């Protein structure tokens, strides 16, 4: 499998079990090694007392994009920290898009930047995540290459 196929297999395997992202109606728009794009529509239960999207939901969207990006190499990776700056409000019906890309990957640690925009491409928030890889643990089990699965007796 090439790097893109691995990222796609990880996307499928992770999303199948991701109750948080699914429960909030998130969609994965794109995946590639070290990057991911997710989207979510702001719904009524996401609104705070000021009728704007609660910052926790914006953070969750960014964190999900971060998770798909940093796990795209099929090495189990968790967040070791993050920071978010919300720069504009989101309202009922807004379609938010989180675009995650890798800034640095060295050894077991990585840094990822995520931008969150709305349906008219206005910046809503910026998020920076730091990741930590768990050595020797794949995210999903990948099929062996054809050469390794061929019957040696044939």
C-alpha positions, 0 to 999 in steps of 0.5 A: 500500500502507498502512503495515500492508501494507508491514510485512507485505510486509517480514516475508514478504521478510525471513523468507524469507531469515532462516536464523538465525531459521528455524534456531532455530524462531522464528515471527513472531506479529505485525508492524506499523509499528515493532513485531514479536512473535516466539516460540521454544521452548527446545530441547535444543541451546539448553541450557548446562551448567546445563540453562538456556537459553544467554543467546545464544539469548535475545539472538538471539530479541530481536535478531530481533524488533528487526530485524523491528520496525525494518525494518517501514517498508521502509528497510534498517535495521541494529543499531548496538548493543544491551544485554540484561539477563537477569532469569530463567532459561529451561528446556527446553520454555519458549516464549519471546516477544519483543515489540519496540516503537519508542521513538524514530525520528528521521532515520536512528536509532531506539531499540527496546525488546524484552521477552522473557517465557515461556509464563506471562508471566514476564519473562525479559529486557529488550533495548534496541536502537539502529538505523541506516537505510541511506539509499535502500535498501528491504528488499523491492521493493514493487509499484507502486500500481495508478495507476502500473502502468495502461497509459496507452494504455487 
